[in-house]
């Protein structure tokens, strides 16, 4: 803590919804609370005077809140009562030094879940919150559902450029999200042929394998240590350095990784393997949007139709799927015409992406967004259209 800073300026809080402690100091034993976890939930410490108002939005996003109260300061007690009145969905616990019985009764009547003695201990917080664990977990799931988005990408056929398209789209999306204070992440779940990190010029030391093997140790800190950030702002979890058999990864493992990413990042993009597995179907089932990437060719449209039929057979027809025709060229001499898309798929393409290898290939070779290769291009305009359509479909405020 910089001694020149005010107490109000010092806050240790992460992305993960945790148990927020609002204390006037953290001397002695309480300093050990910094970075600790209670019931698997991280503690987030804020040093604030006992009479200073606390932002209600901070409290609303927390799993639970512990607020210091000074028995000899009426304004402190009044602040606590007002905070409880404005934070109905978050458990609020009072903490005080040697609180008299009359104060304890008054705080409980005002709506305090509990009153703990100061200095705080991990054991006291755990005992107080244990009965509320189910409620806290339920709130965490609801919060994730409200704030996160999951977008999965299906390859209509191998070699259709889906990974390159997704990488460029996600970089564009992340840069725009950063302007609104939100993060985006790309999980490369193609455990055999994934090369998102390579295409973006990243050299991560850790990969998806580390998250899969973490088990119960998987938390927000580990997720951020494995993910690497591209200059665009996009967080990337790289595919395993060695090929893994698809059946060696379980649904529970993958779902745990995706759920963790959704807690830590606003929108999560997932690059799926070309071959279907139980876990990839499970991820599609919980997606907010699916992008089916194909090409305007007989083989491409045939395979895309098979993918749509599979989703229908698996009772996933209600999942919103956007057909994206990649490497699209307008030509009077093409054997397959745009009108053939409806005939083959029973629907029109949602988006078309121009075929500009002179722009995409150098971008992949250099690991940069295409705008660094050519500022204005047909490919860039189509990516902008796709990104805007995705933002609208996900109901994100821009």
Number of C-alpha atoms within 10 A of each C-alpha: 9 8 6 7 9 11 16 12 13 14 14 14 19 15 10 21 26 24 26 23 27 23 22 19 17 16 9 8 10 15 14 13 18 16 13 13 15 18 12 13 18 23 26 23 24 23 18 22 17 21 18 12 13 17 9 12 10 12 26 18 19 24 27 24 24 24 25 26 30 20 17 9 11 12 15 19 22 14 18 26 19 12 21 23 12 13 15 11 16 19 23 25 25 28 23 20 14 12 19 10 9 9 16 19 14 13 22 15 11 17 18 22 21 18 23 22 15 17 18 21 14 15 9 15 18 15 12 15 20 13 10 15 17 11 15 23 13 12 18 19 12 11 17 18 13 10 14 21 21 23 20 24 25 25 25 28 21 13 12 18 17 25 22 18 19 21 26 25 20 26 25 21 25 25 18 18 21 14 10 11 8 15 21 27 28 27 25 25 22 24 23 16 16 21 21 26 22 16 20 22 15 18 10 18 11 17 21 24 18 14 23 18 11 14 13 8 11 16 21 18 14 14 18 16 14 20 23 22 16 19 14 17 21 24 24 29 27 28 26 21 17 10 12 15 9 17 10 8 16 14 17 12 15 19 17 17 20 18 16 19 27 21 22 24 24 20 26 26 26 25 26 25 20 17 12 13 15 12 19 24 17 15 18 23 19 16 20 17 21 22 22 23 28 30 27 23 18 14 13 19 24 17 20 23 18 13 19 19 15 15 18 13 10 11 11 18 14 9 16 14 21 20 24 25 27 22 19 19 17 10 10 8 7 11 10 14 14 17 10 17 22 12 11 15 19 11 12 16 18 14 19 22 23 19 16 15 11 10 20 22 15 16 22 19 12 15 20 22 25 24 16 13 16 15 10 11 15 13 24 23 13 17 24 16 15 20 17 14 15 18 15 12 12 16 10 13 8 10
